[in-house]
């Protein structure tokens, strides 16, 4: 015998109602999963028990994204024609749409900040944790990229400063070399001038050029003394004067 058709009405027995809810909920979740896999459909299922307990299923593991999409498309389907856009009813729908979206965004923002988490189930907390981990990965990736760019820029500046420092060092060495060569040239010029000049240690009146020298017949002491004086005088005289005296 086949199973008889069940009359669709509220089950009065509390225990039977709870058992039926558990069985039908499992079957509904199973069928939801099957249709999402077989038909590649994006499905979101939300079930609240009589005690207010939440049961949900979403294909992309993010129920909030499905709800946001539902809000966009459900209100878009209800929009009136272009001639009726400025009617009070259309503005009411638009206001309700924006208000609902604002509430969702505010709730998500509080959840991301770690506030009002008591109403979230285990799966919702896991989804939130997954989203925060993904956001942290993007943040760390961007931070590392900026750090590498900053390090690369600093390395370029350091290289440029080193090259500038090397150029300045070369210029300083060349300047020192030029100054040393100039000093050496000045010293050589000064030495050359000193070597080309002469100084007579005695005045010309001490040479006794007009006096007669003793001859060999005179006293030997006087002759030797006079000859020695003549030699001493001629040792400091230039050649041209000696030739003049000898002549």
N, CA, C and O of each residue as an XYZ file, in Angstrom:
988
protein
N       0.841     -1.190      0.000
C       0.000      0.000      0.000
C       0.886      1.253      0.000
O       1.886      1.334      0.713
N       0.487      2.211     -0.812
C       1.229      3.469     -0.841
C       0.897      4.349      0.347
O      -0.133      4.180      1.000
N       1.765      5.266      0.609
C       1.546      6.169      1.737
C       0.449      7.153      1.390
O       0.416      7.722      0.299
N      -0.426      7.334      2.323
C      -1.549      8.230      2.102
C      -1.122      9.682      2.103
O      -0.073     10.052      2.632
N      -1.956     10.476      1.503
C      -1.650     11.907      1.415
C      -1.841     12.551      2.777
O      -2.863     12.345      3.432
N      -0.863     13.325      3.198
C      -0.893     13.975      4.501
C      -1.635     15.294      4.377
O      -1.368     16.089      3.476
N      -2.542     15.511      5.266
C      -3.292     16.770      5.254
C      -2.386     17.891      5.755
O      -1.748     17.790      6.803
N      -2.356     18.959      4.967
C      -1.486     20.070      5.309
C      -2.179     20.987      6.304
O      -2.972     21.855      5.938
N      -1.860     20.770      7.552
C      -2.336     21.630      8.615
C      -1.376     21.526      9.788
O      -0.542     20.623      9.849
N      -1.502     22.439     10.692
C      -0.567     22.488     11.826
C      -0.716     21.239     12.673
O      -1.822     20.819     13.013
N       0.434     20.654     13.007
C       0.439     19.470     13.865
C       0.296     19.939     15.306
O       1.104     20.727     15.798
N      -0.689     19.469     15.942
C      -0.965     19.933     17.296
C      -0.029     19.318     18.313
O       0.357     19.974     19.280
N       0.340     18.064     18.105
C       1.240     17.396     19.056
C       2.624     18.026     18.941
O       3.210     18.066     17.859
N       3.125     18.501     20.030
C       4.401     19.226     20.028
C       5.554     18.322     19.638
O       6.447     18.730     18.895
N       5.534     17.084     20.141
C       6.640     16.169     19.839
C       6.611     15.786     18.370
O       7.634     15.799     17.685
N       5.392     15.437     17.889
C       5.286     15.081     16.475
C       5.658     16.264     15.573
O       6.260     16.083     14.515
N       5.295     17.458     16.000
C       5.615     18.641     15.220
C       7.134     18.853     15.153
O       7.668     19.233     14.111
N       7.814     18.606     16.263
C       9.261     18.788     16.280
C       9.947     17.738     15.425
O      10.908     18.040     14.717
N       9.454     16.494     15.489
C      10.047     15.437     14.667
C       9.825     15.721     13.188
O      10.738     15.576     12.375
N       8.603     16.128     12.846
C       8.307     16.445     11.447
C       9.153     17.612     10.959
O       9.634     17.599      9.826
N       9.335     18.600     11.789
C      10.158     19.759     11.405
C      11.596     19.338     11.127
O      12.218     19.806     10.174
N      12.119     18.444     11.976
C      13.491     18.001     11.790
C      13.650     17.222     10.489
O      14.616     17.409      9.748
N      12.660     16.326     10.220
C      12.749     15.527      8.996
C      12.572     16.389      7.755
O      13.367     16.304      6.819
N      11.531     17.219      7.745
C      11.283     18.048      6.578
C      12.420     19.060      6.351
O      12.747     19.382      5.209
N      13.007     19.549      7.425
C      14.117     20.503      7.287
C      15.314     19.831      6.632
O      15.946     20.407      5.746
N      15.624     18.626      7.061
C      16.745     17.901      6.449
C      16.476     17.624      4.983
O      17.371     17.764      4.149
N      15.253     17.233      4.660
C      14.917     16.981      3.260
C      14.964     18.253      2.427
O      15.401     18.233      1.277
N      14.512     19.364      3.011
C      14.542     20.629      2.286
C      15.972     21.072      2.017
O      16.280     21.531      0.917
N      16.841     20.942      2.998
C      18.243     21.305      2.803
C      18.899     20.409      1.763
O      19.728     20.862      0.974
N      18.516     19.114      1.769
C      19.070     18.187      0.796
C      18.634     18.560     -0.618
O      19.450     18.585     -1.539
N      17.331     18.852     -0.787
C      16.829     19.238     -2.105
C      17.448     20.559     -2.572
O      17.716     20.744     -3.759
N      17.669     21.465     -1.633
C      18.300     22.746     -1.990
C      19.714     22.531     -2.510
O      20.130     23.139     -3.497
N      20.436     21.665     -1.835
C      21.798     21.354     -2.286
C      21.777     20.673     -3.653
O      22.610     20.968     -4.510
N      20.825     19.764     -3.854
C      20.740     19.051     -5.125
C      20.451     20.000     -6.284
O      21.088     19.910     -7.333
N      19.505     20.898     -6.102
C      19.169     21.807     -7.192
C      20.313     22.784     -7.483
O      20.513     23.187     -8.629
N      21.054     23.158     -6.453
C      22.185     24.069     -6.678
C      23.306     23.386     -7.442
O      23.986     24.018     -8.249
N      23.505     22.070     -7.185
C      24.565     21.341     -7.864
C      24.141     20.923     -9.263
O      24.893     21.096    -10.222
N      22.944     20.376     -9.378
C      22.482     19.880    -10.671
C      22.233     20.996    -11.669
O      22.554     20.853    -12.849
N      21.679     22.079    -11.224
C      21.282     23.162    -12.128
C      22.220     24.364    -12.086
O      21.992     25.360    -12.773
N      23.278     24.271    -11.276
C      24.222     25.391    -11.149
C      23.483     26.680    -10.787
O      23.726     27.742    -11.359
N      22.578     26.551     -9.821
C      21.763     27.687     -9.394
C      22.330     28.264     -8.107
O      22.929     27.552     -7.301
N      22.134     29.551     -7.929
C      22.539     30.231     -6.694
C      21.334     30.268     -5.769
O      20.342     30.944     -6.043
N      21.435     29.535     -4.674
C      20.287     29.314     -3.806
C      20.631     29.774     -2.401
O      21.742     29.565     -1.913
N      19.669     30.395     -1.771
C      19.788     30.770     -0.375
C      18.532     30.348      0.371
O      17.424     30.718     -0.017
N      18.701     29.575      1.440
C      17.561     29.049      2.208
C      17.701     29.490      3.653
O      18.756     29.326      4.266
N      16.628     30.051      4.192
C      16.597     30.505      5.585
C      15.377     29.905      6.255
O      14.257     30.038      5.763
N      15.601     29.242      7.385
C      14.508     28.617      8.126
C      14.671     28.966      9.600
O      15.754     28.813     10.165
N      13.589     29.438     10.222
C      13.559     29.690     11.657
C      12.580     28.701     12.302
O      11.448     28.546     11.845
N      13.028     28.049     13.351
C      12.150     27.131     14.070
C      11.181     27.912     14.950
O      11.270     29.135     15.053
N      10.268     27.203     15.575
C       9.300     27.867     16.453
C       9.990     28.513     17.651
O       9.458     29.454     18.241
N      11.163     28.017     18.010
C      11.918     28.599     19.126
C      12.849     29.716     18.665
O      13.589     30.280     19.470
N      12.815     30.038     17.368
C      13.645     31.120     16.854
C      15.044     30.710     16.445
O      15.900     31.563     16.208
N      15.284     29.410     16.362
C      16.601     28.944     15.962
C      16.733     29.037     14.451
O      15.802     28.703     13.718
N      17.904     29.496     13.982
C      18.130     29.737     12.561
C      18.787     28.532     11.914
O      19.726     27.946     12.453
N      18.260     28.168     10.719
C      18.872     27.152      9.865
C      18.956     27.761      8.464
O      17.963     28.271      7.944
N      20.126     27.707      7.867
C      20.314     28.343      6.563
C      21.228     27.514      5.684
O      21.989     26.663      6.145
N      21.117     27.805      4.384
C      21.988     27.177      3.395
C      22.203     28.178      2.264
O      21.252     28.801      1.790
N      23.447     28.329      1.835
C      23.760     29.226      0.717
C      24.818     28.564     -0.147
O      25.718     27.892      0.357
N      24.702     28.757     -1.435
C      25.590     28.064     -2.363
C      27.005     28.623     -2.347
O      27.963     27.861     -2.481
N      27.161     29.922     -2.189
C      28.497     30.522     -2.237
C      29.042     30.828     -0.856
O      29.948     31.649     -0.711
N      28.498     30.175      0.156
C      28.941     30.312      1.553
C      28.862     31.748      2.055
O      29.564     32.111      2.999
N      28.026     32.560      1.444
C      27.857     33.941      1.880
C      26.391     34.323      1.682
O      25.990     34.764      0.605
N      25.617     34.149      2.723
C      24.195     34.452      2.653
C      23.944     35.940      2.434
O      22.980     36.310      1.763
N      24.788     36.787      2.984
C      24.568     38.230      2.854
C      24.674     38.685      1.399
O      23.948     39.584      0.975
N      25.562     38.076      0.646
C      25.685     38.433     -0.760
C      24.421     38.044     -1.533
O      23.962     38.783     -2.404
N      23.879     36.895     -1.208
C      22.648     36.464     -1.874
C      21.501     37.391     -1.510
O      20.679     37.734     -2.360
N      21.445     37.798     -0.244
C      20.368     38.695      0.178
C      20.485     40.052     -0.510
O      19.483     40.635     -0.925
N      21.708     40.546     -0.625
C      21.888     41.821     -1.322
C      21.465     41.716     -2.783
O      20.846     42.630     -3.328
N      21.804     40.601     -3.406
C      21.377     40.406     -4.796
C      19.851     40.300     -4.891
O      19.230     40.826     -5.815
N      19.274     39.613     -3.919
C      17.818     39.488     -3.912
C      17.148     40.860     -3.768
O      16.150     41.155     -4.425
N      17.731     41.693     -2.884
C      17.153     43.025     -2.701
C      17.242     43.843     -3.982
O      16.302     44.560     -4.323
N      18.351     43.745     -4.689
C      18.487     44.517     -5.929
C      17.488     44.071     -6.985
O      16.808     44.895     -7.597
N      17.405     42.750     -7.195
C      16.570     42.258     -8.283
C      15.090     42.247     -7.936
O      14.246     42.447     -8.810
N      14.771     42.017     -6.679
C      13.347     41.986     -6.326
C      12.714     43.364     -6.464
O      11.591     43.497     -6.951
N      13.450     44.397     -6.028
C      12.928     45.741     -6.180
C      12.985     46.209     -7.634
O      12.139     46.987     -8.074
N      13.989     45.728     -8.378
C      14.059     46.105     -9.788
C      12.880     45.559    -10.576
O      12.380     46.220    -11.486
N      12.428     44.345    -10.228
C      11.283     43.767    -10.929
C       9.995     44.516    -10.635
O       9.059     44.496    -11.434
N       9.952     45.165     -9.504
C       8.730     45.870     -9.118
C       8.703     47.325     -9.580
O       7.720     48.033     -9.364
N       9.742     47.745    -10.190
C       9.765     49.149    -10.616
C       8.693     49.393    -11.684
O       8.371     48.520    -12.489
N       8.182     50.558    -11.657
C       7.144     50.936    -12.618
C       7.767     51.415    -13.917
O       8.990     51.468    -14.045
N       6.947     51.753    -14.854
C       7.422     52.257    -16.129
C       8.048     53.643    -15.958
O       7.913     54.273    -14.909
N       8.712     54.092    -16.975
C       9.405     55.377    -16.898
C       8.452     56.532    -16.659
O       8.838     57.543    -16.072
N       7.204     56.395    -17.109
C       6.235     57.474    -16.900
C       5.751     57.550    -15.462
O       5.217     58.573    -15.032
N       5.936     56.477    -14.729
C       5.445     56.424    -13.351
C       6.568     56.514    -12.329
O       6.378     56.182    -11.158
N       7.744     56.965    -12.775
C       8.884     56.990    -11.839
C       8.673     58.012    -10.741
O       9.058     57.774     -9.596
N       8.070     59.147    -11.066
C       7.940     60.226    -10.094
C       6.684     60.108     -9.232
O       6.338     61.039     -8.504
N       6.016     58.987     -9.313
C       4.839     58.796     -8.465
C       5.272     58.526     -7.035
O       6.370     58.016     -6.814
N       4.423     58.861     -6.044
C       4.778     58.630     -4.636
C       5.047     57.172     -4.322
O       5.880     56.871     -3.467
N       4.349     56.243     -5.007
C       4.562     54.826     -4.729
C       5.950     54.361     -5.109
O       6.565     53.588     -4.374
N       6.459     54.820     -6.251
C       7.806     54.427     -6.673
C       8.866     54.969     -5.726
O       9.850     54.294     -5.425
N       8.650     56.205     -5.257
C       9.599     56.751     -4.284
C       9.551     55.989     -2.983
O      10.571     55.852     -2.307
N       8.387     55.489     -2.619
C       8.284     54.683     -1.395
C       9.061     53.386     -1.530
O       9.770     52.984     -0.608
N       8.928     52.718     -2.700
C       9.679     51.489     -2.929
C      11.186     51.756     -2.938
O      11.966     50.982     -2.385
N      11.579     52.852     -3.567
C      13.000     53.184     -3.610
C      13.543     53.477     -2.219
O      14.661     53.084     -1.885
N      12.751     54.167     -1.416
C      13.168     54.459     -0.047
C      13.298     53.178      0.765
O      14.261     53.005      1.513
N      12.320     52.273      0.615
C      12.391     51.007      1.349
C      13.600     50.185      0.910
O      14.261     49.544      1.727
N      13.875     50.216     -0.383
C      15.035     49.470     -0.893
C      16.334     50.007     -0.316
O      17.170     49.248      0.175
N      16.495     51.317     -0.379
C      17.732     51.917      0.143
C      17.855     51.743      1.649
O      18.953     51.552      2.172
N      16.727     51.811      2.339
C      16.757     51.632      3.790
C      17.184     50.220      4.158
O      18.002     50.025      5.057
N      16.621     49.226      3.450
C      16.996     47.841      3.727
C      18.477     47.602      3.416
O      19.179     46.927      4.169
N      18.931     48.158      2.314
C      20.342     47.998      1.971
C      21.244     48.669      3.003
O      22.297     48.136      3.353
N      20.831     49.833      3.486
C      21.612     50.531      4.506
C      21.689     49.725      5.794
O      22.738     49.669      6.437
N      20.588     49.107      6.167
C      20.588     48.284      7.381
C      21.535     47.096      7.236
O      22.263     46.755      8.168
N      21.517     46.468      6.054
C      22.413     45.336      5.831
C      23.875     45.775      5.916
O      24.702     45.097      6.526
N      24.180     46.906      5.304
C      25.562     47.391      5.331
C      26.000     47.777      6.741
O      27.135     47.510      7.137
N      25.104     48.401      7.494
C      25.445     48.766      8.870
C      25.654     47.522      9.731
O      26.559     47.474     10.564
N      24.811     46.526      9.519
C      24.968     45.292     10.286
C      26.274     44.589      9.931
O      26.965     44.069     10.807
N      26.611     44.575      8.635
C      27.873     43.958      8.227
C      29.065     44.715      8.793
O      30.060     44.111      9.194
N      28.963     46.026      8.821
C      30.058     46.824      9.362
C      30.270     46.536     10.846
O      31.405     46.434     11.310
N      29.181     46.407     11.577
C      29.317     46.076     13.000
C      29.904     44.685     13.189
O      30.707     44.460     14.094
N      29.501     43.758     12.336
C      30.055     42.408     12.447
C      31.543     42.401     12.139
O      32.312     41.718     12.815
N      31.959     43.157     11.122
C      33.390     43.227     10.799
C      34.193     43.880     11.926
O      35.374     43.583     12.107
N      33.547     44.767     12.678
C      34.218     45.408     13.818
C      34.157     44.562     15.078
O      34.680     44.971     16.115
N      33.528     43.384     15.013
C      33.434     42.497     16.171
C      32.314     42.851     17.125
O      32.367     42.496     18.303
N      31.299     43.545     16.634
C      30.179     43.951     17.480
C      28.913     43.182     17.084
O      28.733     42.774     15.936
N      28.038     43.003     18.094
C      26.743     42.350     17.889
C      26.907     40.983     17.236
O      26.252     40.681     16.239
N      27.775     40.170     17.795
C      28.009     38.820     17.278
C      27.155     37.765     17.973
O      27.207     36.593     17.597
N      26.371     38.153     18.977
C      25.582     37.169     19.730
C      24.488     36.541     18.881
O      24.111     35.394     19.119
N      23.980     37.253     17.912
C      22.879     36.743     17.091
C      23.356     35.848     15.950
O      22.536     35.246     15.258
N      24.662     35.753     15.744
C      25.191     34.964     14.639
C      25.358     33.510     15.037
O      25.724     33.196     16.170
N      25.084     32.633     14.090
C      25.255     31.194     14.327
C      26.715     30.813     14.062
O      27.539     31.645     13.684
N      27.002     29.529     14.272
C      28.358     29.041     14.060
C      28.789     29.199     12.601
O      29.916     29.608     12.322
N      27.892     28.876     11.683
C      28.224     28.992     10.269
C      28.423     30.444      9.862
O      29.322     30.751      9.080
N      27.593     31.340     10.385
C      27.751     32.756     10.084
C      29.075     33.287     10.620
O      29.746     34.088      9.969
N      29.440     32.831     11.815
C      30.732     33.241     12.369
C      31.895     32.704     11.537
O      32.900     33.388     11.347
N      31.750     31.480     11.046
C      32.797     30.929     10.188
C      32.909     31.706      8.880
O      34.009     31.980      8.400
N      31.756     32.058      8.310
C      31.784     32.864      7.090
C      32.412     34.229      7.335
O      33.185     34.725      6.515
N      32.072     34.835      8.476
C      32.651     36.132      8.821
C      34.158     36.027      9.015
O      34.919     36.888      8.575
N      34.574     34.949      9.687
C      36.006     34.734      9.891
C      36.726     34.542      8.560
O      37.829     35.052      8.363
N      36.089     33.796      7.642
C      36.688     33.592      6.318
C      36.825     34.920      5.572
O      37.848     35.168      4.934
N      35.813     35.765      5.648
C      35.873     37.061      4.973
C      36.962     37.946      5.571
O      37.682     38.632      4.845
N      37.081     37.928      6.906
C      38.117     38.739      7.556
C      39.511     38.229      7.202
O      40.430     39.020      6.992
N      39.669     36.888      7.135
C      40.971     36.339      6.744
C      41.331     36.741      5.326
O      42.472     37.100      5.037
N      40.336     36.675      4.442
C      40.590     37.080      3.059
C      40.953     38.564      2.979
O      41.849     38.951      2.229
N      40.240     39.398      3.769
C      40.547     40.828      3.773
C      41.946     41.092      4.330
O      42.665     41.955      3.827
N      42.331     40.346      5.373
C      43.667     40.519      5.943
C      44.753     40.116      4.946
O      45.814     40.738      4.894
N      44.487     39.079      4.157
C      45.466     38.680      3.148
C      45.666     39.782      2.123
O      46.794     40.083      1.732
N      44.559     40.385      1.687
C      44.679     41.488      0.731
C      45.414     42.681      1.347
O      46.226     43.333      0.691
N      45.113     42.951      2.614
C      45.764     44.084      3.282
C      47.263     43.823      3.427
O      48.075     44.707      3.154
N      47.632     42.615      3.854
C      49.056     42.289      4.006
C      49.771     42.305      2.661
O      50.913     42.753      2.567
N      49.093     41.813      1.615
C      49.701     41.834      0.292
C      49.969     43.264     -0.166
O      51.038     43.563     -0.698
N      48.995     44.142      0.042
C      49.178     45.545     -0.341
C      50.271     46.205      0.497
O      51.064     46.994     -0.016
N      50.307     45.876      1.794
C      51.327     46.453      2.666
C      52.724     45.999      2.246
O      53.655     46.803      2.202
N      52.871     44.699      1.936
C      54.173     44.191      1.498
C      54.590     44.834      0.178
O      55.765     45.138     -0.024
N      53.629     45.039     -0.718
C      53.941     45.680     -1.984
C      54.460     47.100     -1.761
O      55.450     47.510     -2.368
N      53.777     47.853     -0.878
C      54.228     49.219     -0.593
C      55.602     49.223      0.076
O      56.429     50.093     -0.198
N      55.844     48.241      0.960
C      57.152     48.156      1.616
C      58.257     47.869      0.600
O      59.325     48.479      0.654
N      58.001     46.938     -0.331
C      59.004     46.632     -1.350
C      59.260     47.847     -2.240
O      60.406     48.136     -2.585
N      58.200     48.552     -2.609
C      58.375     49.753     -3.430
C      59.173     50.812     -2.678
O      60.029     51.484     -3.254
N      58.882     50.956     -1.376
C      59.625     51.939     -0.580
C      61.096     51.556     -0.457
O      61.976     52.410     -0.561
N      61.362     50.258     -0.233
C      62.748     49.800     -0.130
C      63.482     49.998     -1.457
O      64.635     50.427     -1.474
N      62.815     49.685     -2.560
C      63.432     49.876     -3.874
C      63.752     51.349     -4.122
O      64.813     51.678     -4.654
N      62.830     52.237     -3.735
C      63.070     53.667     -3.909
C      64.239     54.141     -3.057
O      65.055     54.946     -3.507
N      64.321     53.640     -1.817
C      65.436     54.021     -0.949
C      66.762     53.493     -1.494
O      67.786     54.169     -1.402
N      66.744     52.294     -2.057
C      67.973     51.754     -2.642
C      68.431     52.592     -3.829
O      69.627     52.823     -4.004
N      67.485     53.048     -4.644
C      67.842     53.909     -5.770
C      68.443     55.221     -5.276
O      69.436     55.699     -5.825
N      67.835     55.808     -4.230
C      68.373     57.049     -3.680
C      69.768     56.836     -3.104
O      70.648     57.681     -3.271
N      69.971     55.697     -2.419
C      71.278     55.392     -1.847
C      72.335     55.241     -2.943
O      73.458     55.727     -2.805
N      71.967     54.567     -4.022
C      72.896     54.406     -5.135
C      73.250     55.751     -5.758
O      74.410     56.012     -6.077
N      72.229     56.609     -5.928
C      72.487     57.935     -6.492
C      73.401     58.756     -5.577
O      74.291     59.457     -6.059
N      73.185     58.671     -4.255
C      74.033     59.402     -3.323
C      75.466     58.878     -3.333
O      76.419     59.651     -3.241
N      75.609     57.550     -3.447
C      76.954     56.987     -3.515
C      77.685     57.462     -4.771
O      78.863     57.815     -4.713
N      76.982     57.468     -5.901
C      77.609     57.960     -7.128
C      77.997     59.431     -6.996
O      79.074     59.838     -7.431
N      77.113     60.222     -6.393
C      77.423     61.635     -6.182
C      78.629     61.798     -5.257
O      79.481     62.659     -5.476
N      78.687     60.961     -4.222
C      79.819     61.024     -3.290
C      81.125     60.637     -3.985
O      82.165     61.252     -3.747
N      81.066     59.615     -4.845
C      82.271     59.210     -5.583
C      82.739     60.321     -6.524
O      83.937     60.579     -6.642
N      81.795     60.971     -7.187
C      82.165     62.073     -8.084
C      82.814     63.225     -7.314
O      83.801     63.811     -7.758
N      82.229     63.537     -6.139
C      82.820     64.604     -5.335
C      84.222     64.226     -4.843
O      85.117     65.070     -4.795
N      84.404     62.948     -4.477
C      85.728     62.505     -4.034
C      86.750     62.620     -5.159
O      87.885     63.038     -4.930
N      86.343     62.243     -6.398
C      87.242     62.385     -7.535
C      87.608     63.843     -7.778
O      88.767     64.161     -8.044
N      86.625     64.724     -7.687
C      86.895     66.142     -7.889
C      87.857     66.681     -6.828
O      88.753     67.468     -7.134
N      87.663     66.248     -5.580
C      88.553     66.701     -4.500
C      89.978     66.209     -4.748
O      90.934     66.964     -4.572
N      90.127     64.933     -5.159
C      91.463     64.396     -5.423
C      92.130     65.121     -6.592
O      93.320     65.432     -6.537
N      91.361     65.387     -7.647
C      91.926     66.115     -8.778
C      92.340     67.522     -8.370
O      93.377     68.023     -8.805
N      91.519     68.160     -7.525
C      91.879     69.501     -7.056
C      93.135     69.473     -6.204
O      93.985     70.354     -6.330
N      93.265     68.476     -5.337
C      94.471     68.357     -4.519
C      95.693     68.094     -5.392
O      96.776     68.618     -5.133
N      95.508     67.270     -6.437
C      96.625     66.986     -7.336
C      97.073     68.240     -8.073
O      98.268     68.495     -8.223
N      96.093     69.022     -8.533
C      96.432     70.267     -9.218
C      97.157     71.225     -8.287
O      98.135     71.857     -8.688
N      96.689     71.342     -7.042
C      97.358     72.230     -6.086
C      98.771     71.759     -5.787
O      99.681     72.575     -5.647
N      98.965     70.430     -5.687
C     100.305     69.905     -5.426
C     101.230     70.186     -6.601
O     102.384     70.567     -6.401
N     100.731     70.001     -7.847
C     101.551     70.304     -9.018
C     101.895     71.785     -9.088
O     103.021     72.151     -9.423
N     100.922     72.638     -8.770
C     101.186     74.072     -8.787
C     102.233     74.450     -7.744
O     103.113     75.270     -8.006
N     102.133     73.850     -6.562
C     103.117     74.115     -5.511
C     104.500     73.637     -5.931
O     105.500     74.305     -5.667
N     104.557     72.457     -6.599
C     105.846     71.934     -7.060
C     106.448     72.839     -8.117
O     107.652     73.094     -8.100
N     105.617     73.335     -9.051
C     106.124     74.238    -10.080
C     106.651     75.533     -9.470
O     107.701     76.031     -9.876
N     105.929     76.073     -8.501
C     106.382     77.297     -7.839
C     107.698     77.067     -7.114
O     108.571     77.934     -7.132
N     107.857     75.894     -6.465
C     109.104     75.597     -5.754
C     110.267     75.456     -6.733
O     111.368     75.945     -6.478
N     110.006     74.770     -7.878
C     111.069     74.629     -8.874
C     111.476     75.980     -9.464
O     112.659     76.234     -9.690
N     110.485     76.847     -9.714
C     110.799     78.175    -10.242
C     111.622     78.979     -9.248
O     112.568     79.672     -9.624
N     111.252     78.882     -7.975
C     111.994     79.607     -6.938
C     113.423     79.093     -6.822
O     114.356     79.885     -6.690
N     113.607     77.765     -6.871
C     114.950     77.192     -6.803
C     115.773     77.589     -8.015
O     116.967     77.860     -7.891
N     115.143     77.626     -9.193
C     115.869     78.010    -10.405
C     116.354     79.467    -10.328
O     117.475     79.781    -10.728
N     115.486     80.349     -9.805
C     115.888     81.743     -9.646
C     117.032     81.875     -8.653
O     117.951     82.662     -8.878
N     116.994     81.119     -7.555
C     118.061     81.183     -6.550
C     119.375     80.663     -7.106
O     120.429     81.206     -6.775
N     119.350     79.636     -7.933
C     120.577     79.059     -8.484
C     121.198     79.954     -9.568
O     122.417     79.954     -9.735
N     120.387     80.707    -10.297
C     120.903     81.571    -11.363
C     121.465     82.894    -10.848
O     122.175     83.566    -11.595
N     121.193     83.289     -9.648
C     121.711     84.545     -9.061
C     122.984     84.267     -8.274
O     123.195     83.135     -7.839
N     123.850     85.284     -8.074
C     125.075     85.142     -7.286
C     125.204     86.349     -6.374
O     124.602     87.394     -6.622
N     126.016     86.197     -5.285
C     126.211     87.245     -4.280
C     127.700     87.314     -3.984
O     128.336     86.299     -3.699
N     128.231     88.482     -4.051
C     129.628     88.674     -3.702
C     129.753     88.876     -2.207
O     129.106     89.765     -1.653
N     130.586     88.057     -1.523
C     130.682     88.204     -0.069
C     131.457     89.446      0.347
O     131.290     89.904      1.478
N     132.330     90.035     -0.551
C     133.122     91.215     -0.187
C     132.872     92.290     -1.222
O     132.609     91.975     -2.383
N     132.948     93.555     -0.831
C     132.767     94.643     -1.801
C     133.966     94.732     -2.726
O     135.044     94.209     -2.442
N     133.738     95.420     -3.857
C     134.804     95.522     -4.846
C     136.017     96.286     -4.346
O     137.120     96.045     -4.834
N     135.857     97.221     -3.368
C     137.006     97.989     -2.900
C     137.970     97.141     -2.097
O     139.099     97.563     -1.844
N     137.541     95.925     -1.681
C     138.432     95.037     -0.940
C     139.332     94.225     -1.858
O     140.213     93.503     -1.392
N     139.102     94.347     -3.211
C     139.908     93.548     -4.130
C     141.291     94.170     -4.356
O     142.220     93.477     -4.774
N     141.437     95.522     -4.071
C     142.720     96.210     -4.248
C     143.195     96.054     -5.683
O     144.350     95.714     -5.939
N     142.285     96.308     -6.609
C     142.625     96.123     -8.009
C     143.696     97.118     -8.473
O     144.468     96.802     -9.378
N     143.758     98.316     -7.869
C     144.733     99.308     -8.326
C     146.105     99.146     -7.719
O     147.030     99.813     -8.183
N     146.307     98.317     -6.725
C     147.584     98.146     -6.045
C     148.455     97.169     -6.815
O     147.976     96.293     -7.535
N     149.754     97.357     -6.632
C     150.715     96.456     -7.270
C     150.935     95.253     -6.392
O     151.066     95.361     -5.173
N     150.975     94.068     -7.054
C     151.201     92.835     -6.312
C     152.691     92.615     -6.126
O     153.464     92.971     -7.015
N     153.125     92.052     -5.024
C     154.568     91.778     -4.821
C     155.066     90.768     -5.819
O     154.332     89.876     -6.243
N     156.308     90.913     -6.187
C     156.920     90.018     -7.148
C     157.555     88.856     -6.433
O     157.518     88.721     -5.210
N     158.140     88.023     -7.270
C     158.771     86.838     -6.674
C     160.050     87.174     -5.938
O     160.518     86.375     -5.127
N     160.659     88.396     -6.212
C     161.888     88.718     -5.529
C     161.677     89.305     -4.171
O     162.621     89.443     -3.393
N     160.474     89.648     -3.877
C     160.212     90.250     -2.575
C     160.225     89.195     -1.497
O     160.582     88.039     -1.722
N     159.822     89.634     -0.315
C     159.804     88.745      0.818
C     158.834     87.606      0.552
O     157.725     87.823      0.064
N     159.250     86.415      0.869
C     158.414     85.245      0.596
C     157.117     85.239      1.354
O     156.097     84.781      0.838
N     157.134     85.729      2.547
C     155.901     85.735      3.343
C     154.899     86.676      2.733
O     153.707     86.372      2.679
N     155.368     87.822      2.272
C     154.447     88.783      1.684
C     153.901     88.235      0.391
O     152.719     88.403      0.090
N     154.783     87.553     -0.408
C     154.338     87.001     -1.672
C     153.311     85.900     -1.458
O     152.299     85.842     -2.156
N     153.568     85.041     -0.507
C     152.594     83.953     -0.244
C     151.278     84.492      0.273
O     150.197     84.016     -0.074
N     151.409     85.515      1.125
C     150.163     86.088      1.668
C     149.378     86.780      0.582
O     148.153     86.674      0.530
N     150.072     87.486     -0.282
C     149.375     88.190     -1.368
C     148.760     87.195     -2.334
O     147.633     87.376     -2.795
N     149.518     86.125     -2.641
C     148.976     85.104     -3.560
C     147.756     84.415     -2.962
O     146.780     84.115     -3.649
N     147.849     84.176     -1.660
C     146.686     83.517     -0.998
C     145.479     84.434     -1.011
O     144.356     83.972     -1.215
N     145.690     85.730     -0.797
C     144.580     86.680     -0.846
C     144.011     86.760     -2.250
O     142.799     86.868     -2.434
N     144.918     86.704     -3.271
C     144.444     86.759     -4.646
C     143.605     85.539     -4.980
O     142.574     85.638     -5.645
N     144.072     84.362     -4.498
C     143.294     83.143     -4.747
C     141.942     83.204     -4.063
O     140.924     82.802     -4.626
N     141.948     83.720     -2.823
C     140.664     83.814     -2.110
C     139.732     84.791     -2.795
O     138.514     84.610     -2.819
N     140.350     85.865     -3.369
C     139.509     86.854     -4.034
C     138.962     86.305     -5.332
O     137.799     86.513     -5.676
N     139.836     85.588     -6.057
C     139.396     85.069     -7.348
C     138.459     83.919     -7.223
O     137.751     83.599     -8.178
N     138.422     83.262     -6.053
C     137.524     82.090     -5.894
C     136.071     82.493     -5.850
O     135.185     81.677     -6.102
N     135.819     83.767     -5.527
C     134.438     84.216     -5.421
C     134.071     85.136     -6.552
O     132.958     85.662     -6.572
N     135.005     85.362     -7.539
C     134.757     86.278     -8.637
C     134.290     85.485     -9.846
O     134.689     84.333    -10.020
N     133.455     86.081    -10.682
C     132.987     85.402    -11.892
C     134.105     85.293    -12.905
O     135.081     86.040    -12.832
N     133.979     84.363    -13.861
C     135.077     84.127    -14.831
C     135.411     85.339    -15.646
O     136.586     85.604    -15.901
N     134.408     86.093    -16.066
C     134.716     87.244    -16.926
C     135.578     88.294    -16.235
O     136.371     88.974    -16.886
N     135.425     88.428    -14.923
C     136.247     89.399    -14.182
C     137.676     88.886    -14.027
O     138.639     89.653    -14.055
N     137.788     87.543    -13.859
C     139.119     86.960    -13.733
C     139.895     87.147    -15.031
O     141.080     87.481    -15.037
N     139.163     86.913    -16.155
C     139.840     87.104    -17.438
C     140.266     88.551    -17.601
O     141.329     88.824    -18.159
N     139.429     89.506    -17.109
C     139.790     90.914    -17.198
C     141.020     91.220    -16.373
O     141.894     91.973    -16.804
N     141.091     90.627    -15.163
C     142.232     90.871    -14.291
C     143.504     90.248    -14.869
O     144.584     90.838    -14.840
N     143.331     89.026    -15.395
C     144.496     88.358    -15.954
C     145.014     89.081    -17.195
O     146.217     89.119    -17.453
N     144.104     89.640    -17.937
C     144.527     90.402    -19.132
C     145.192     91.700    -18.724
O     145.613     92.474    -19.583
